[in-house]
Amino acid sequence: MENKYIYQDAFVELQQIVADIEDGEVSVDELTSKISRASELLAICKAKLTASEKEVEKLLEKLDAAPDTQTE
């Protein structure tokens, strides 16, 4: 799944799909494609969040491993 979505773009589109479905603005014929697209967007968001979480964990590990520069 090649995409150049940033998290915010995917999230906004996903919110719009959900709103359209909740408001009844999606016909039964469109429902399958909307659900499929929502699934793709969820995968994009999950991948971005997972990658961000891993980066934060790496940064925290570096901070924990760094020598304490504070003097007591």
CHARMM-style PDB file with segment names, atoms N, HN, CA, C and O in Angstrom:
ATOM      1  N   MET     1       0.848  -1.176   0.000  1.00  0.00      PROA
ATOM      2  CA  MET     1       0.000   0.000   0.000  1.00  0.00      PROA
ATOM      3  C   MET     1       0.896   1.243   0.000  1.00  0.00      PROA
ATOM      4  O   MET     1       1.331   1.711   1.052  1.00  0.00      PROA
ATOM      5  N   GLU     2       1.157   1.758  -1.179  1.00  0.00      PROA
ATOM      6  HN  GLU     2       0.803   1.378  -2.034  1.00  0.00      PROA
ATOM      7  CA  GLU     2       1.999   2.944  -1.314  1.00  0.00      PROA
ATOM      8  C   GLU     2       1.131   4.180  -1.133  1.00  0.00      PROA
ATOM      9  O   GLU     2       0.132   4.353  -1.832  1.00  0.00      PROA
ATOM     10  N   ASN     3       1.509   5.029  -0.203  1.00  0.00      PROA
ATOM     11  HN  ASN     3       2.320   4.888   0.365  1.00  0.00      PROA
ATOM     12  CA  ASN     3       0.760   6.254   0.009  1.00  0.00      PROA
ATOM     13  C   ASN     3       1.692   7.318   0.544  1.00  0.00      PROA
ATOM     14  O   ASN     3       2.750   7.035   1.107  1.00  0.00      PROA
ATOM     15  N   LYS     4       1.263   8.550   0.349  1.00  0.00      PROA
ATOM     16  HN  LYS     4       0.404   8.780  -0.108  1.00  0.00      PROA
ATOM     17  CA  LYS     4       2.056   9.671   0.834  1.00  0.00      PROA
ATOM     18  C   LYS     4       1.237  10.487   1.817  1.00  0.00      PROA
ATOM     19  O   LYS     4       1.486  11.677   2.011  1.00  0.00      PROA
ATOM     20  N   TYR     5       0.266   9.843   2.433  1.00  0.00      PROA
ATOM     21  HN  TYR     5       0.064   8.876   2.275  1.00  0.00      PROA
ATOM     22  CA  TYR     5      -0.581  10.515   3.408  1.00  0.00      PROA
ATOM     23  C   TYR     5       0.199  10.831   4.668  1.00  0.00      PROA
ATOM     24  O   TYR     5       1.016  10.040   5.142  1.00  0.00      PROA
ATOM     25  N   ILE     6      -0.078  12.002   5.190  1.00  0.00      PROA
ATOM     26  HN  ILE     6      -0.741  12.644   4.805  1.00  0.00      PROA
ATOM     27  CA  ILE     6       0.374  12.266   6.536  1.00  0.00      PROA
ATOM     28  C   ILE     6      -0.775  11.856   7.450  1.00  0.00      PROA
ATOM     29  O   ILE     6      -1.920  11.744   7.014  1.00  0.00      PROA
ATOM     30  N   TYR     7      -0.461  11.639   8.697  1.00  0.00      PROA
ATOM     31  HN  TYR     7       0.469  11.730   9.052  1.00  0.00      PROA
ATOM     32  CA  TYR     7      -1.462  11.166   9.648  1.00  0.00      PROA
ATOM     33  C   TYR     7      -2.699  12.057   9.640  1.00  0.00      PROA
ATOM     34  O   TYR     7      -3.823  11.560   9.564  1.00  0.00      PROA
ATOM     35  N   GLN     8      -2.503  13.352   9.717  1.00  0.00      PROA
ATOM     36  HN  GLN     8      -1.590  13.757   9.780  1.00  0.00      PROA
ATOM     37  CA  GLN     8      -3.642  14.274   9.815  1.00  0.00      PROA
ATOM     38  C   GLN     8      -4.559  14.153   8.606  1.00  0.00      PROA
ATOM     39  O   GLN     8      -5.780  14.165   8.765  1.00  0.00      PROA
ATOM     40  N   ASP     9      -4.003  14.036   7.394  1.00  0.00      PROA
ATOM     41  HN  ASP     9      -3.011  14.026   7.265  1.00  0.00      PROA
ATOM     42  CA  ASP     9      -4.830  13.891   6.194  1.00  0.00      PROA
ATOM     43  C   ASP     9      -5.668  12.621   6.252  1.00  0.00      PROA
ATOM     44  O   ASP     9      -6.865  12.642   5.964  1.00  0.00      PROA
ATOM     45  N   ALA    10      -5.034  11.525   6.624  1.00  0.00      PROA
ATOM     46  HN  ALA    10      -4.062  11.508   6.858  1.00  0.00      PROA
ATOM     47  CA  ALA    10      -5.746  10.250   6.709  1.00  0.00      PROA
ATOM     48  C   ALA    10      -6.833  10.319   7.776  1.00  0.00      PROA
ATOM     49  O   ALA    10      -7.943   9.829   7.568  1.00  0.00      PROA
ATOM     50  N   PHE    11      -6.518  10.922   8.907  1.00  0.00      PROA
ATOM     51  HN  PHE    11      -5.617  11.321   9.076  1.00  0.00      PROA
ATOM     52  CA  PHE    11      -7.481  11.017  10.005  1.00  0.00      PROA
ATOM     53  C   PHE    11      -8.680  11.867   9.610  1.00  0.00      PROA
ATOM     54  O   PHE    11      -9.819  11.506   9.909  1.00  0.00      PROA
ATOM     55  N   VAL    12      -8.442  12.981   8.949  1.00  0.00      PROA
ATOM     56  HN  VAL    12      -7.517  13.274   8.706  1.00  0.00      PROA
ATOM     57  CA  VAL    12      -9.534  13.861   8.526  1.00  0.00      PROA
ATOM     58  C   VAL    12     -10.439  13.148   7.524  1.00  0.00      PROA
ATOM     59  O   VAL    12     -11.664  13.225   7.626  1.00  0.00      PROA
ATOM     60  N   GLU    13      -9.836  12.454   6.556  1.00  0.00      PROA
ATOM     61  HN  GLU    13      -8.841  12.392   6.474  1.00  0.00      PROA
ATOM     62  CA  GLU    13     -10.643  11.722   5.580  1.00  0.00      PROA
ATOM     63  C   GLU    13     -11.453  10.619   6.267  1.00  0.00      PROA
ATOM     64  O   GLU    13     -12.621  10.403   5.943  1.00  0.00      PROA
ATOM     65  N   LEU    14     -10.835   9.937   7.200  1.00  0.00      PROA
ATOM     66  HN  LEU    14      -9.886  10.112   7.464  1.00  0.00      PROA
ATOM     67  CA  LEU    14     -11.528   8.886   7.944  1.00  0.00      PROA
ATOM     68  C   LEU    14     -12.714   9.465   8.725  1.00  0.00      PROA
ATOM     69  O   LEU    14     -13.798   8.881   8.737  1.00  0.00      PROA
ATOM     70  N   GLN    15     -12.505  10.601   9.368  1.00  0.00      PROA
ATOM     71  HN  GLN    15     -11.625  11.075   9.358  1.00  0.00      PROA
ATOM     72  CA  GLN    15     -13.600  11.251  10.099  1.00  0.00      PROA
ATOM     73  C   GLN    15     -14.754  11.613   9.161  1.00  0.00      PROA
ATOM     74  O   GLN    15     -15.920  11.492   9.535  1.00  0.00      PROA
ATOM     75  N   GLN    16     -14.432  12.053   7.953  1.00  0.00      PROA
ATOM     76  HN  GLN    16     -13.484  12.151   7.649  1.00  0.00      PROA
ATOM     77  CA  GLN    16     -15.469  12.425   6.988  1.00  0.00      PROA
ATOM     78  C   GLN    16     -16.269  11.201   6.552  1.00  0.00      PROA
ATOM     79  O   GLN    16     -17.492  11.268   6.426  1.00  0.00      PROA
ATOM     80  N   ILE    17     -15.586  10.097   6.325  1.00  0.00      PROA
ATOM     81  HN  ILE    17     -14.593  10.043   6.428  1.00  0.00      PROA
ATOM     82  CA  ILE    17     -16.278   8.858   5.946  1.00  0.00      PROA
ATOM     83  C   ILE    17     -17.233   8.427   7.058  1.00  0.00      PROA
ATOM     84  O   ILE    17     -18.385   8.080   6.798  1.00  0.00      PROA
ATOM     85  N   VAL    18     -16.750   8.450   8.285  1.00  0.00      PROA
ATOM     86  HN  VAL    18     -15.814   8.732   8.496  1.00  0.00      PROA
ATOM     87  CA  VAL    18     -17.589   8.064   9.422  1.00  0.00      PROA
ATOM     88  C   VAL    18     -18.793   8.995   9.526  1.00  0.00      PROA
ATOM     89  O   VAL    18     -19.917   8.536   9.732  1.00  0.00      PROA
ATOM     90  N   ALA    19     -18.568  10.288   9.386  1.00  0.00      PROA
ATOM     91  HN  ALA    19     -17.656  10.661   9.218  1.00  0.00      PROA
ATOM     92  CA  ALA    19     -19.666  11.254   9.467  1.00  0.00      PROA
ATOM     93  C   ALA    19     -20.686  11.005   8.360  1.00  0.00      PROA
ATOM     94  O   ALA    19     -21.892  11.051   8.602  1.00  0.00      PROA
ATOM     95  N   ASP    20     -20.206  10.744   7.149  1.00  0.00      PROA
ATOM     96  HN  ASP    20     -19.226  10.707   6.952  1.00  0.00      PROA
ATOM     97  CA  ASP    20     -21.109  10.479   6.034  1.00  0.00      PROA
ATOM     98  C   ASP    20     -21.956   9.237   6.292  1.00  0.00      PROA
ATOM     99  O   ASP    20     -23.156   9.229   6.018  1.00  0.00      PROA
ATOM    100  N   ILE    21     -21.333   8.202   6.813  1.00  0.00      PROA
ATOM    101  HN  ILE    21     -20.358   8.209   7.036  1.00  0.00      PROA
ATOM    102  CA  ILE    21     -22.066   6.965   7.104  1.00  0.00      PROA
ATOM    103  C   ILE    21     -23.088   7.213   8.213  1.00  0.00      PROA
ATOM    104  O   ILE    21     -24.238   6.787   8.107  1.00  0.00      PROA
ATOM    105  N   GLU    22     -22.670   7.900   9.272  1.00  0.00      PROA
ATOM    106  HN  GLU    22     -21.735   8.246   9.358  1.00  0.00      PROA
ATOM    107  CA  GLU    22     -23.577   8.177  10.389  1.00  0.00      PROA
ATOM    108  C   GLU    22     -24.753   9.058   9.971  1.00  0.00      PROA
ATOM    109  O   GLU    22     -25.869   8.892  10.465  1.00  0.00      PROA
ATOM    110  N   ASP    23     -24.495   9.995   9.059  1.00  0.00      PROA
ATOM    111  HN  ASP    23     -23.589  10.130   8.659  1.00  0.00      PROA
ATOM    112  CA  ASP    23     -25.544  10.908   8.608  1.00  0.00      PROA
ATOM    113  C   ASP    23     -26.454  10.276   7.559  1.00  0.00      PROA
ATOM    114  O   ASP    23     -27.448  10.877   7.151  1.00  0.00      PROA
ATOM    115  N   GLY    24     -26.114   9.064   7.123  1.00  0.00      PROA
ATOM    116  HN  GLY    24     -25.307   8.576   7.454  1.00  0.00      PROA
ATOM    117  CA  GLY    24     -26.909   8.401   6.102  1.00  0.00      PROA
ATOM    118  C   GLY    24     -26.663   8.941   4.713  1.00  0.00      PROA
ATOM    119  O   GLY    24     -27.488   8.751   3.820  1.00  0.00      PROA
ATOM    120  N   GLU    25     -25.530   9.616   4.513  1.00  0.00      PROA
ATOM    121  HN  GLU    25     -24.859   9.770   5.239  1.00  0.00      PROA
ATOM    122  CA  GLU    25     -25.215  10.207   3.216  1.00  0.00      PROA
ATOM    123  C   GLU    25     -24.560   9.216   2.262  1.00  0.00      PROA
ATOM    124  O   GLU    25     -24.213   9.577   1.137  1.00  0.00      PROA
ATOM    125  N   VAL    26     -24.389   7.978   2.697  1.00  0.00      PROA
ATOM    126  HN  VAL    26     -24.670   7.685   3.611  1.00  0.00      PROA
ATOM    127  CA  VAL    26     -23.745   6.973   1.866  1.00  0.00      PROA
ATOM    128  C   VAL    26     -24.793   5.953   1.454  1.00  0.00      PROA
ATOM    129  O   VAL    26     -25.469   5.359   2.293  1.00  0.00      PROA
ATOM    130  N   SER    27     -24.915   5.762   0.146  1.00  0.00      PROA
ATOM    131  HN  SER    27     -24.365   6.245  -0.535  1.00  0.00      PROA
ATOM    132  CA  SER    27     -25.868   4.772  -0.344  1.00  0.00      PROA
ATOM    133  C   SER    27     -25.330   3.371  -0.069  1.00  0.00      PROA
ATOM    134  O   SER    27     -24.138   3.180   0.175  1.00  0.00      PROA
ATOM    135  N   VAL    28     -26.217   2.422  -0.112  1.00  0.00      PROA
ATOM    136  HN  VAL    28     -27.185   2.578  -0.310  1.00  0.00      PROA
ATOM    137  CA  VAL    28     -25.824   1.034   0.104  1.00  0.00      PROA
ATOM    138  C   VAL    28     -24.774   0.630  -0.931  1.00  0.00      PROA
ATOM    139  O   VAL    28     -23.865  -0.143  -0.631  1.00  0.00      PROA
ATOM    140  N   ASP    29     -24.904   1.152  -2.137  1.00  0.00      PROA
ATOM    141  HN  ASP    29     -25.643   1.780  -2.381  1.00  0.00      PROA
ATOM    142  CA  ASP    29     -23.944   0.825  -3.201  1.00  0.00      PROA
ATOM    143  C   ASP    29     -22.551   1.364  -2.896  1.00  0.00      PROA
ATOM    144  O   ASP    29     -21.552   0.750  -3.271  1.00  0.00      PROA
ATOM    145  N   GLU    30     -22.480   2.487  -2.228  1.00  0.00      PROA
ATOM    146  HN  GLU    30     -23.292   2.985  -1.923  1.00  0.00      PROA
ATOM    147  CA  GLU    30     -21.187   3.105  -1.888  1.00  0.00      PROA
ATOM    148  C   GLU    30     -20.591   2.556  -0.597  1.00  0.00      PROA
ATOM    149  O   GLU    30     -19.392   2.702  -0.358  1.00  0.00      PROA
ATOM    150  N   LEU    31     -21.401   1.938   0.220  1.00  0.00      PROA
ATOM    151  HN  LEU    31     -22.374   1.820   0.026  1.00  0.00      PROA
ATOM    152  CA  LEU    31     -20.987   1.536   1.555  1.00  0.00      PROA
ATOM    153  C   LEU    31     -19.754   0.636   1.539  1.00  0.00      PROA
ATOM    154  O   LEU    31     -18.837   0.835   2.336  1.00  0.00      PROA
ATOM    155  N   THR    32     -19.720  -0.342   0.651  1.00  0.00      PROA
ATOM    156  HN  THR    32     -20.465  -0.504   0.003  1.00  0.00      PROA
ATOM    157  CA  THR    32     -18.587  -1.263   0.595  1.00  0.00      PROA
ATOM    158  C   THR    32     -17.292  -0.528   0.269  1.00  0.00      PROA
ATOM    159  O   THR    32     -16.263  -0.782   0.895  1.00  0.00      PROA
ATOM    160  N   SER    33     -17.331   0.375  -0.700  1.00  0.00      PROA
ATOM    161  HN  SER    33     -18.166   0.581  -1.209  1.00  0.00      PROA
ATOM    162  CA  SER    33     -16.104   1.102  -1.051  1.00  0.00      PROA
ATOM    163  C   SER    33     -15.693   2.053   0.059  1.00  0.00      PROA
ATOM    164  O   SER    33     -14.500   2.239   0.301  1.00  0.00      PROA
ATOM    165  N   LYS    34     -16.670   2.665   0.746  1.00  0.00      PROA
ATOM    166  HN  LYS    34     -17.639   2.514   0.550  1.00  0.00      PROA
ATOM    167  CA  LYS    34     -16.344   3.560   1.872  1.00  0.00      PROA
ATOM    168  C   LYS    34     -15.708   2.773   3.017  1.00  0.00      PROA
ATOM    169  O   LYS    34     -14.737   3.228   3.621  1.00  0.00      PROA
ATOM    170  N   ILE    35     -16.251   1.606   3.312  1.00  0.00      PROA
ATOM    171  HN  ILE    35     -17.040   1.236   2.822  1.00  0.00      PROA
ATOM    172  CA  ILE    35     -15.688   0.781   4.381  1.00  0.00      PROA
ATOM    173  C   ILE    35     -14.290   0.309   4.010  1.00  0.00      PROA
ATOM    174  O   ILE    35     -13.400   0.267   4.859  1.00  0.00      PROA
ATOM    175  N   SER    36     -14.096  -0.043   2.753  1.00  0.00      PROA
ATOM    176  HN  SER    36     -14.819  -0.009   2.063  1.00  0.00      PROA
ATOM    177  CA  SER    36     -12.772  -0.460   2.290  1.00  0.00      PROA
ATOM    178  C   SER    36     -11.770   0.685   2.424  1.00  0.00      PROA
ATOM    179  O   SER    36     -10.645   0.484   2.881  1.00  0.00      PROA
ATOM    180  N   ARG    37     -12.184   1.874   2.027  1.00  0.00      PROA
ATOM    181  HN  ARG    37     -13.098   2.037   1.655  1.00  0.00      PROA
ATOM    182  CA  ARG    37     -11.309   3.050   2.128  1.00  0.00      PROA
ATOM    183  C   ARG    37     -11.010   3.365   3.595  1.00  0.00      PROA
ATOM    184  O   ARG    37      -9.877   3.694   3.945  1.00  0.00      PROA
ATOM    185  N   ALA    38     -12.022   3.263   4.442  1.00  0.00      PROA
ATOM    186  HN  ALA    38     -12.942   2.995   4.157  1.00  0.00      PROA
ATOM    187  CA  ALA    38     -11.824   3.507   5.869  1.00  0.00      PROA
ATOM    188  C   ALA    38     -10.806   2.526   6.443  1.00  0.00      PROA
ATOM    189  O   ALA    38      -9.986   2.893   7.285  1.00  0.00      PROA
ATOM    190  N   SER    39     -10.863   1.293   5.990  1.00  0.00      PROA
ATOM    191  HN  SER    39     -11.529   0.995   5.306  1.00  0.00      PROA
ATOM    192  CA  SER    39      -9.903   0.284   6.441  1.00  0.00      PROA
ATOM    193  C   SER    39      -8.478   0.665   6.035  1.00  0.00      PROA
ATOM    194  O   SER    39      -7.546   0.515   6.825  1.00  0.00      PROA
ATOM    195  N   GLU    40      -8.310   1.151   4.816  1.00  0.00      PROA
ATOM    196  HN  GLU    40      -9.068   1.272   4.175  1.00  0.00      PROA
ATOM    197  CA  GLU    40      -6.993   1.611   4.353  1.00  0.00      PROA
ATOM    198  C   GLU    40      -6.494   2.778   5.201  1.00  0.00      PROA
ATOM    199  O   GLU    40      -5.328   2.825   5.593  1.00  0.00      PROA
ATOM    200  N   LEU    41      -7.393   3.714   5.474  1.00  0.00      PROA
ATOM    201  HN  LEU    41      -8.340   3.676   5.154  1.00  0.00      PROA
ATOM    202  CA  LEU    41      -7.015   4.886   6.270  1.00  0.00      PROA
ATOM    203  C   LEU    41      -6.645   4.500   7.693  1.00  0.00      PROA
ATOM    204  O   LEU    41      -5.709   5.054   8.269  1.00  0.00      PROA
ATOM    205  N   LEU    42      -7.377   3.553   8.258  1.00  0.00      PROA
ATOM    206  HN  LEU    42      -8.138   3.103   7.790  1.00  0.00      PROA
ATOM    207  CA  LEU    42      -7.042   3.069   9.603  1.00  0.00      PROA
ATOM    208  C   LEU    42      -5.652   2.448   9.618  1.00  0.00      PROA
ATOM    209  O   LEU    42      -4.891   2.639  10.566  1.00  0.00      PROA
ATOM    210  N   ALA    43      -5.321   1.702   8.563  1.00  0.00      PROA
ATOM    211  HN  ALA    43      -5.939   1.547   7.793  1.00  0.00      PROA
ATOM    212  CA  ALA    43      -3.990   1.094   8.480  1.00  0.00      PROA
ATOM    213  C   ALA    43      -2.905   2.169   8.406  1.00  0.00      PROA
ATOM    214  O   ALA    43      -1.848   2.034   9.023  1.00  0.00      PROA
ATOM    215  N   ILE    44      -3.170   3.234   7.650  1.00  0.00      PROA
ATOM    216  HN  ILE    44      -4.029   3.344   7.149  1.00  0.00      PROA
ATOM    217  CA  ILE    44      -2.217   4.346   7.535  1.00  0.00      PROA
ATOM    218  C   ILE    44      -2.016   4.989   8.907  1.00  0.00      PROA
ATOM    219  O   ILE    44      -0.882   5.206   9.335  1.00  0.00      PROA
ATOM    220  N   CYS    45      -3.113   5.288   9.590  1.00  0.00      PROA
ATOM    221  HN  CYS    45      -4.034   5.111   9.242  1.00  0.00      PROA
ATOM    222  CA  CYS    45      -3.029   5.926  10.913  1.00  0.00      PROA
ATOM    223  C   CYS    45      -2.298   5.030  11.906  1.00  0.00      PROA
ATOM    224  O   CYS    45      -1.454   5.498  12.670  1.00  0.00      PROA
ATOM    225  N   LYS    46      -2.622   3.755  11.891  1.00  0.00      PROA
ATOM    226  HN  LYS    46      -3.307   3.375  11.270  1.00  0.00      PROA
ATOM    227  CA  LYS    46      -1.976   2.825  12.814  1.00  0.00      PROA
ATOM    228  C   LYS    46      -0.481   2.749  12.548  1.00  0.00      PROA
ATOM    229  O   LYS    46       0.316   2.760  13.485  1.00  0.00      PROA
ATOM    230  N   ALA    47      -0.093   2.671  11.275  1.00  0.00      PROA
ATOM    231  HN  ALA    47      -0.742   2.662  10.514  1.00  0.00      PROA
ATOM    232  CA  ALA    47       1.325   2.599  10.926  1.00  0.00      PROA
ATOM    233  C   ALA    47       2.061   3.861  11.368  1.00  0.00      PROA
ATOM    234  O   ALA    47       3.171   3.784  11.894  1.00  0.00      PROA
ATOM    235  N   LYS    48       1.444   5.016  11.154  1.00  0.00      PROA
ATOM    236  HN  LYS    48       0.542   5.079  10.727  1.00  0.00      PROA
ATOM    237  CA  LYS    48       2.080   6.276  11.556  1.00  0.00      PROA
ATOM    238  C   LYS    48       2.225   6.352  13.074  1.00  0.00      PROA
ATOM    239  O   LYS    48       3.267   6.771  13.579  1.00  0.00      PROA
ATOM    240  N   LEU    49       1.178   5.946  13.807  1.00  0.00      PROA
ATOM    241  HN  LEU    49       0.332   5.606  13.397  1.00  0.00      PROA
ATOM    242  CA  LEU    49       1.241   5.985  15.259  1.00  0.00      PROA
ATOM    243  C   LEU    49       2.273   5.006  15.804  1.00  0.00      PROA
ATOM    244  O   LEU    49       2.993   5.319  16.752  1.00  0.00      PROA
ATOM    245  N   THR    50       2.342   3.831  15.210  1.00  0.00      PROA
ATOM    246  HN  THR    50       1.757   3.576  14.440  1.00  0.00      PROA
ATOM    247  CA  THR    50       3.322   2.832  15.637  1.00  0.00      PROA
ATOM    248  C   THR    50       4.741   3.334  15.398  1.00  0.00      PROA
ATOM    249  O   THR    50       5.613   3.182  16.254  1.00  0.00      PROA
ATOM    250  N   ALA    51       4.969   3.935  14.225  1.00  0.00      PROA
ATOM    251  HN  ALA    51       4.261   4.059  13.530  1.00  0.00      PROA
ATOM    252  CA  ALA    51       6.294   4.474  13.921  1.00  0.00      PROA
ATOM    253  C   ALA    51       6.661   5.594  14.891  1.00  0.00      PROA
ATOM    254  O   ALA    51       7.802   5.678  15.346  1.00  0.00      PROA
ATOM    255  N   SER    52       5.701   6.446  15.204  1.00  0.00      PROA
ATOM    256  HN  SER    52       4.774   6.378  14.834  1.00  0.00      PROA
ATOM    257  CA  SER    52       5.959   7.537  16.148  1.00  0.00      PROA
ATOM    258  C   SER    52       6.264   6.993  17.532  1.00  0.00      PROA
ATOM    259  O   SER    52       7.163   7.483  18.216  1.00  0.00      PROA
ATOM    260  N   GLU    53       5.518   5.984  17.943  1.00  0.00      PROA
ATOM    261  HN  GLU    53       4.788   5.586  17.388  1.00  0.00      PROA
ATOM    262  CA  GLU    53       5.747   5.377  19.254  1.00  0.00      PROA
ATOM    263  C   GLU    53       7.153   4.789  19.346  1.00  0.00      PROA
ATOM    264  O   GLU    53       7.820   4.927  20.371  1.00  0.00      PROA
ATOM    265  N   LYS    54       7.599   4.138  18.285  1.00  0.00      PROA
ATOM    266  HN  LYS    54       7.057   4.025  17.452  1.00  0.00      PROA
ATOM    267  CA  LYS    54       8.941   3.552  18.275  1.00  0.00      PROA
ATOM    268  C   LYS    54      10.010   4.633  18.359  1.00  0.00      PROA
ATOM    269  O   LYS    54      11.018   4.457  19.042  1.00  0.00      PROA
ATOM    270  N   GLU    55       9.799   5.737  17.677  1.00  0.00      PROA
ATOM    271  HN  GLU    55       8.980   5.880  17.122  1.00  0.00      PROA
ATOM    272  CA  GLU    55      10.763   6.840  17.738  1.00  0.00      PROA
ATOM    273  C   GLU    55      10.835   7.427  19.143  1.00  0.00      PROA
ATOM    274  O   GLU    55      11.919   7.731  19.640  1.00  0.00      PROA
ATOM    275  N   VAL    56       9.686   7.584  19.775  1.00  0.00      PROA
ATOM    276  HN  VAL    56       8.805   7.337  19.371  1.00  0.00      PROA
ATOM    277  CA  VAL    56       9.661   8.110  21.145  1.00  0.00      PROA
ATOM    278  C   VAL    56      10.394   7.157  22.084  1.00  0.00      PROA
ATOM    279  O   VAL    56      11.161   7.594  22.942  1.00  0.00      PROA
ATOM    280  N   GLU    57      10.160   5.858  21.922  1.00  0.00      PROA
ATOM    281  HN  GLU    57       9.537   5.503  21.225  1.00  0.00      PROA
ATOM    282  CA  GLU    57      10.840   4.871  22.760  1.00  0.00      PROA
ATOM    283  C   GLU    57      12.357   4.944  22.576  1.00  0.00      PROA
ATOM    284  O   GLU    57      13.104   4.857  23.551  1.00  0.00      PROA
ATOM    285  N   LYS    58      12.815   5.106  21.328  1.00  0.00      PROA
ATOM    286  HN  LYS    58      12.208   5.177  20.537  1.00  0.00      PROA
ATOM    287  CA  LYS    58      14.255   5.232  21.063  1.00  0.00      PROA
ATOM    288  C   LYS    58      14.821   6.466  21.759  1.00  0.00      PROA
ATOM    289  O   LYS    58      15.889   6.410  22.369  1.00  0.00      PROA
ATOM    290  N   LEU    59      14.099   7.575  21.664  1.00  0.00      PROA
ATOM    291  HN  LEU    59      13.232   7.621  21.169  1.00  0.00      PROA
ATOM    292  CA  LEU    59      14.563   8.810  22.302  1.00  0.00      PROA
ATOM    293  C   LEU    59      14.625   8.667  23.815  1.00  0.00      PROA
ATOM    294  O   LEU    59      15.563   9.141  24.455  1.00  0.00      PROA
ATOM    295  N   LEU    60      13.624   8.013  24.379  1.00  0.00      PROA
ATOM    296  HN  LEU    60      12.862   7.628  23.859  1.00  0.00      PROA
ATOM    297  CA  LEU    60      13.623   7.806  25.829  1.00  0.00      PROA
ATOM    298  C   LEU    60      14.768   6.900  26.259  1.00  0.00      PROA
ATOM    299  O   LEU    60      15.375   7.120  27.308  1.00  0.00      PROA
ATOM    300  N   GLU    61      15.068   5.880  25.454  1.00  0.00      PROA
ATOM    301  HN  GLU    61      14.575   5.702  24.603  1.00  0.00      PROA
ATOM    302  CA  GLU    61      16.202   4.999  25.761  1.00  0.00      PROA
ATOM    303  C   GLU    61      17.513   5.773  25.719  1.00  0.00      PROA
ATOM    304  O   GLU    61      18.386   5.565  26.562  1.00  0.00      PROA
ATOM    305  N   LYS    62      17.656   6.666  24.744  1.00  0.00      PROA
ATOM    306  HN  LYS    62      16.947   6.835  24.059  1.00  0.00      PROA
ATOM    307  CA  LYS    62      18.866   7.491  24.658  1.00  0.00      PROA
ATOM    308  C   LYS    62      18.994   8.392  25.879  1.00  0.00      PROA
ATOM    309  O   LYS    62      20.083   8.566  26.426  1.00  0.00      PROA
ATOM    310  N   LEU    63      17.869   8.962  26.298  1.00  0.00      PROA
ATOM    311  HN  LEU    63      16.985   8.821  25.853  1.00  0.00      PROA
ATOM    312  CA  LEU    63      17.907   9.829  27.477  1.00  0.00      PROA
ATOM    313  C   LEU    63      18.284   9.039  28.722  1.00  0.00      PROA
ATOM    314  O   LEU    63      19.047   9.518  29.561  1.00  0.00      PROA
ATOM    315  N   ASP    64      17.749   7.834  28.839  1.00  0.00      PROA
ATOM    316  HN  ASP    64      17.130   7.445  28.157  1.00  0.00      PROA
ATOM    317  CA  ASP    64      18.078   6.994  29.996  1.00  0.00      PROA
ATOM    318  C   ASP    64      19.533   6.566  29.984  1.00  0.00      PROA
ATOM    319  O   ASP    64      20.142   6.418  31.043  1.00  0.00      PROA
ATOM    320  N   ALA    65      20.103   6.363  28.794  1.00  0.00      PROA
ATOM    321  HN  ALA    65      19.608   6.483  27.933  1.00  0.00      PROA
ATOM    322  CA  ALA    65      21.477   5.897  28.671  1.00  0.00      PROA
ATOM    323  C   ALA    65      22.491   7.040  28.769  1.00  0.00      PROA
ATOM    324  O   ALA    65      23.673   6.798  29.016  1.00  0.00      PROA
ATOM    325  N   ALA    66      22.046   8.257  28.582  1.00  0.00      PROA
ATOM    326  HN  ALA    66      21.087   8.453  28.381  1.00  0.00      PROA
ATOM    327  CA  ALA    66      22.949   9.403  28.616  1.00  0.00      PROA
ATOM    328  C   ALA    66      23.472   9.611  30.034  1.00  0.00      PROA
ATOM    329  O   ALA    66      22.739   9.423  31.004  1.00  0.00      PROA
ATOM    330  N   PRO    67      24.733   9.996  30.151  1.00  0.00      PROA
ATOM    331  CA  PRO    67      25.266  10.264  31.491  1.00  0.00      PROA
ATOM    332  C   PRO    67      24.537  11.444  32.124  1.00  0.00      PROA
ATOM    333  O   PRO    67      24.150  12.394  31.444  1.00  0.00      PROA
ATOM    334  N   ASP    68      24.367  11.362  33.400  1.00  0.00      PROA
ATOM    335  HN  ASP    68      24.682  10.590  33.952  1.00  0.00      PROA
ATOM    336  CA  ASP    68      23.662  12.418  34.124  1.00  0.00      PROA
ATOM    337  C   ASP    68      24.574  13.651  34.159  1.00  0.00      PROA
ATOM    338  O   ASP    68      25.678  13.619  34.704  1.00  0.00      PROA
ATOM    339  N   THR    69      24.076  14.732  33.563  1.00  0.00      PROA
ATOM    340  HN  THR    69      23.180  14.758  33.120  1.00  0.00      PROA
ATOM    341  CA  THR    69      24.890  15.959  33.507  1.00  0.00      PROA
ATOM    342  C   THR    69      24.519  16.934  34.627  1.00  0.00      PROA
ATOM    343  O   THR    69      25.124  17.999  34.751  1.00  0.00      PROA
ATOM    344  N   GLN    70      23.538  16.575  35.432  1.00  0.00      PROA
ATOM    345  HN  GLN    70      23.046  15.710  35.332  1.00  0.00      PROA
ATOM    346  CA  GLN    70      23.162  17.455  36.525  1.00  0.00      PROA
ATOM    347  C   GLN    70      24.123  17.231  37.689  1.00  0.00      PROA
ATOM    348  O   GLN    70      24.528  16.104  37.973  1.00  0.00      PROA
ATOM    349  N   THR    71      24.476  18.320  38.348  1.00  0.00      PROA
ATOM    350  HN  THR    71      24.147  19.235  38.117  1.00  0.00      PROA
ATOM    351  CA  THR    71      25.313  18.211  39.530  1.00  0.00      PROA
ATOM    352  C   THR    71      24.455  18.336  40.764  1.00  0.00      PROA
ATOM    353  O   THR    71      23.491  19.101  40.794  1.00  0.00      PROA
ATOM    354  N   GLU    72      24.805  17.595  41.759  1.00  0.00      PROA
ATOM    355  HN  GLU    72      25.588  16.974  41.734  1.00  0.00      PROA
ATOM    356  CA  GLU    72      24.021  17.648  42.998  1.00  0.00      PROA
ATOM    357  C   GLU    72      24.779  18.394  44.066  1.00  0.00      PROA
ATOM    358  OT1 GLU    72      24.284  18.544  45.183  1.00  0.00      PROA
TER     359      GLU     72
END
